[in-house]
């Protein structure tokens, strides 16, 4: 009885594995196309001078407590930049299309 219960989820997992191989992973695209991205520690002014004005400046998040810094996010066509106190703390590549598996869009 226990073997049958284990076999059903394993069969379902193996069936799904073939589907995922046909899709493009965001990490594969990023590795194939090394892009010029803002560097950690750059100022917001330096990012804007090099890459231009962002398509969108999302509402800041955080700051509810002193220990939680305010995080600002700028969205460019190929990437999203995260700032803390006007310094880059992270850059995330955006999905190229719906068929690409990658990060979820930023919370608006």
ZAMARDREN-212645 format. One record per residue (C-alpha): residue in one letter; x, y, z. Coordinates in Angstrom, 3 decimals, decimal comma. Example, Ala and Ser with C-alpha at 12.3 -4.5 7.8 and 13.67 -1.06 7.14 Angstrom:
BEGIN
  res        c1        c2        c3
    a    12,300    -4,500     7,800
    s    13,670    -1,060     7,140
This chain:
BEGIN
  res        c1        c2        c3
    x     0,000     0,000     0,000
    x     2,761     2,482     0,897
    x     4,651     1,738    -2,312
    x     1,608     2,638    -4,395
    x     1,201     5,969    -2,579
    x     4,843     6,805    -3,265
    x     4,704     5,703    -6,919
    x     1,877     8,096    -7,892
    x     3,688    11,332    -6,858
    x     6,943    10,093    -8,427
    x     5,147     9,353   -11,715
    x     3,592    12,838   -11,705
    x     6,972    14,414   -10,978
    x     8,662    12,551   -13,833
    x     5,887    13,552   -16,257
    x     6,326    17,231   -15,375
    x    10,100    17,100   -15,719
    x     9,862    16,805   -19,515
    x     7,729    19,956   -19,767
    x    10,200    22,184   -17,918
    x    13,091    21,277   -20,212
    x    11,434    22,955   -23,224
    x    11,152    26,357   -21,545
    x    13,866    28,993   -21,375
    x    15,234    29,809   -17,959
    x    16,074    33,422   -17,182
    x    19,419    32,382   -15,725
    x    20,389    30,740   -19,041
    x    19,657    33,960   -20,953
    x    21,622    36,063   -18,470
    x    24,614    33,732   -18,732
    x    24,483    33,818   -22,546
    x    24,070    37,603   -22,821
    x    26,364    39,311   -20,324
    x    24,832    42,769   -19,962
    x    26,179    45,967   -18,512
    x    24,355    46,365   -15,209
    x    24,674    48,860   -12,381
    x    27,262    47,804    -9,816
    x    26,580    47,350    -6,123
    x    27,390    50,569    -4,261
    x    26,810    52,917    -7,220
    x    24,776    56,007    -6,457
    x    21,319    56,585    -7,914
    x    22,687    59,626    -9,754
    x    25,428    57,510   -11,382
    x    22,876    54,878   -12,454
    x    20,626    57,522   -13,979
    x    23,577    59,193   -15,733
    x    24,695    55,899   -17,314
    x    21,363    54,184   -18,062
    x    19,015    57,166   -18,328
    x    15,748    57,715   -16,517
    x    13,982    54,507   -15,462
    x    10,730    53,449   -17,109
    x     9,148    53,376   -13,696
    x    10,000    54,356   -10,135
    x     8,053    52,034    -7,868
    x     6,807    53,087    -4,450
    x     9,393    52,656    -1,681
    x     9,076    49,620     0,584
    x    10,182    49,166     4,184
    x    11,021    51,805     6,750
    x     8,331    50,775     9,229
    x    10,995    50,281    11,887
    x    14,417    51,806    12,358
    x    16,054    48,441    11,588
    x    14,173    48,160     8,269
    x    15,663    50,542     5,720
    x    13,594    52,113     2,963
    x    14,184    50,309    -0,344
    x    13,592    52,198    -3,599
    x    13,133    50,325    -6,882
    x    13,690    51,555   -10,417
    x    12,466    49,477   -13,355
    x    14,386    49,522   -16,640
    x    13,441    47,372   -19,688
    x    16,028    44,656   -18,957
    x    16,489    44,910   -15,184
    x    15,209    46,320   -11,876
    x    17,564    48,199    -9,555
    x    17,122    48,168    -5,764
    x    18,494    51,092    -3,736
    x    19,050    51,671    -0,036
    x    19,870    55,278     0,871
    x    20,499    56,092    -2,818
    x    23,072    53,272    -3,206
    x    22,593    50,162    -5,351
    x    22,173    47,056    -3,216
    x    20,962    44,658    -5,931
    x    20,066    44,380    -9,624
    x    17,639    41,747   -10,926
    x    17,140    40,807   -14,597
    x    13,516    41,070   -15,797
    x    11,690    38,335   -17,687
    x    11,986    38,733   -21,465
    x     8,586    37,161   -22,102
    x     5,874    34,969   -20,596
    x     7,528    31,765   -21,859
    x    10,684    32,477   -19,843
    x    10,868    31,144   -16,315
    x    12,337    33,721   -13,984
    x    11,558    36,045   -11,113
    x     8,038    37,237   -10,544
    x     7,337    40,845   -11,517
    x     7,912    43,373    -8,734
    x     5,073    44,075    -6,324
    x     3,520    47,377    -7,319
